[in-house]
């Protein structure tokens, strides 16, 4: 594709479904002919590997960062450390996350920056799955790296960030709380929208509420489609393979197209 490479950060409130959205967006970009890399950079609960059914996720991001620190990261090494997923006539690569919760201190900003710049040179779209927390200064005596370094560093480096929240009263409350600590611009994305918890015309109510309380415009509303999501989880496949005609998949594909039409993506 004759498009400049771009980095998309998928961030959001806990329990919002951001990892599911990140994975499905990555696959949608691949179906549109883009060379895609999904990076699990969640320093708390990495789950991309589990969502895609990888039984042995390998060293993943920590090994890639170790090579980046020593300027030894190459195409061959990245291919060795990533999982390639082939489907139909398309493919994409997955760099899995931490294989131990205690290794979050290895997600330092210089190495992450080097990894990201290398990924830009090899892929058309890099999708980052990030942790929810952005609070600064969470340190331990054993490391000078903040627990939230990965999220803050990669949000700053991304070309576009999505802020995902659950489309229900609890999800909206969490999102409004998280927005107070967010120092970056992002597209608000309402996930799992349903009238049973919002009421009549949930799209309008959500848009009005977020605009009134946070002065933000919702960029996309993904409808609740639990049957399709359950099928996706059970089969460890994205919606484009497990429930390609579902309403949730249609909304995510439309979002992928909107992202590609965003200024700077042409």
Residue pairs with C-beta under 8 A, 6 or more apart in sequence:
1 33
1 34
1 35
1 124
3 34
3 124
3 260
3 265
3 266
4 264
4 265
5 120
5 121
5 123
5 124
5 125
5 126
6 124
6 125
6 126
6 159
6 160
6 264
6 265
7 116
7 119
7 120
7 125
7 126
7 128
7 154
7 157
7 158
7 159
7 160
8 25
8 125
8 126
8 127
8 128
8 158
8 159
8 160
8 161
8 162
8 259
9 128
9 130
9 154
9 155
9 158
9 160
9 161
9 162
10 18
10 19
10 21
10 22
10 25
10 127
10 128
10 129
10 130
10 161
10 162
10 164
11 18
11 130
11 131
11 132
11 134
11 151
11 155
11 161
11 162
11 163
11 164
11 186
12 18
12 21
12 132
12 162
12 163
12 164
12 165
12 175
12 178
12 189
12 191
13 132
13 164
13 165
13 166
13 171
13 174
13 175
13 177
13 178
14 132
14 174
15 166
15 171
15 174
16 132
16 164
16 165
16 166
16 171
16 174
16 175
16 191
17 164
17 166
17 191
17 192
18 129
18 130
18 132
18 162
18 164
18 191
19 40
19 42
19 47
19 48
19 51
19 129
20 51
20 229
20 232
21 162
21 164
21 189
21 191
21 222
21 252
22 38
22 48
22 127
22 128
22 129
23 38
23 48
23 51
23 52
23 129
23 238
24 238
24 239
24 240
24 249
24 252
25 127
25 252
25 255
25 256
25 259
26 36
26 38
26 92
26 125
26 127
26 238
27 36
27 87
27 92
27 238
27 239
27 240
27 241
28 240
28 252
28 253
28 256
29 36
29 92
29 124
29 125
29 127
29 256
29 260
30 36
30 87
30 90
30 91
30 92
31 88
31 90
31 240
32 256
32 257
32 260
33 90
34 123
34 124
34 125
35 92
35 122
35 123
35 124
35 125
36 92
36 93
36 123
36 124
36 125
36 126
36 127
37 82
37 92
37 93
37 94
37 95
37 119
37 122
37 123
37 125
37 126
37 127
38 48
38 92
38 93
38 94
38 95
38 126
38 127
38 129
39 61
39 95
39 115
39 119
39 126
39 127
39 128
39 129
40 46
40 47
40 48
40 49
40 60
40 61
40 94
40 95
40 96
40 97
40 129
41 61
41 97
41 107
41 112
41 128
41 129
41 130
41 131
41 150
41 151
41 154
42 97
42 98
42 129
42 130
42 131
42 150
43 98
43 104
43 107
43 131
43 147
43 148
43 149
43 150
43 151
44 101
44 104
44 131
44 132
44 133
44 147
45 131
46 96
46 97
46 98
46 129
47 97
48 94
48 96
48 97
48 129
49 57
49 60
49 83
49 94
49 96
49 97
51 233
51 236
52 83
52 85
52 94
52 236
52 237
53 236
53 237
54 83
54 94
54 96
57 83
57 96
57 97
57 99
58 81
58 83
58 96
58 99
59 81
59 99
60 81
60 95
60 96
60 97
60 98
60 99
61 95
61 96
61 97
61 98
61 107
61 115
62 98
62 99
62 103
62 106
63 81
64 73
64 77
64 78
64 81
64 95
64 115
65 106
65 107
65 108
65 111
65 112
65 115
66 106
66 111
67 73
67 74
67 77
68 111
68 112
68 114
68 115
68 118
69 110
69 111
69 114
71 114
73 114
73 115
73 118
75 122
78 93
78 95
78 118
78 119
78 122
79 93
81 95
82 93
82 94
82 95
82 96
83 93
83 94
83 96
84 91
84 92
84 93
84 94
85 91
85 92
85 93
85 94
87 241
93 123
97 129
98 104
98 106
98 107
104 145
104 147
104 150
105 140
105 142
105 143
105 145
106 145
107 145
107 149
107 150
108 145
108 149
109 145
109 149
109 153
112 149
112 150
112 153
112 154
112 157
113 153
113 157
116 126
116 154
116 157
119 126
120 126
128 154
128 158
130 150
130 151
130 154
130 155
131 148
131 150
131 151
132 151
132 178
133 147
133 148
133 151
134 148
134 151
134 152
134 155
134 178
134 181
134 182
134 183
135 148
135 181
136 146
136 148
136 152
137 146
138 146
138 147
138 148
139 145
139 146
139 147
140 147
146 152
155 161
155 184
155 186
156 184
159 264
160 186
160 187
160 259
160 262
161 184
161 185
161 186
161 187
162 186
162 187
162 189
162 219
163 175
163 178
163 179
163 182
163 186
163 187
163 188
163 189
164 189
164 191
165 171
165 172
165 174
165 175
165 178
165 188
165 189
165 190
165 191
166 172
166 174
166 175
166 191
166 192
167 190
167 191
167 192
167 193
167 194
167 197
167 198
167 202
167 206
167 221
167 222
167 224
168 192
168 194
168 197
168 198
169 197
171 191
171 192
172 206
172 209
172 210
175 188
175 210
175 214
176 213
176 214
179 214
179 216
187 219
187 220
188 210
188 214
188 216
188 217
188 218
188 219
189 218
189 219
189 220
189 221
189 222
189 255
190 206
190 210
190 218
190 220
190 221
190 222
191 222
192 222
192 223
192 224
193 202
193 203
193 206
193 221
193 222
193 223
193 224
194 202
194 223
194 224
195 201
195 202
198 205
198 206
199 205
203 221
206 218
206 221
207 217
207 218
210 216
210 217
210 218
211 217
219 255
219 258
220 251
220 254
220 255
220 258
221 251
222 248
222 251
222 252
222 255
223 247
223 248
223 251
224 248
225 243
225 246
225 247
225 248
225 249
227 243
227 246
228 239
228 242
228 243
228 246
228 247
228 248
228 249
229 239
229 248
231 242
231 243
232 238
232 239
232 242
232 243
235 241
235 242
239 246
239 248
239 249
239 252
240 249
240 253
243 249
259 265
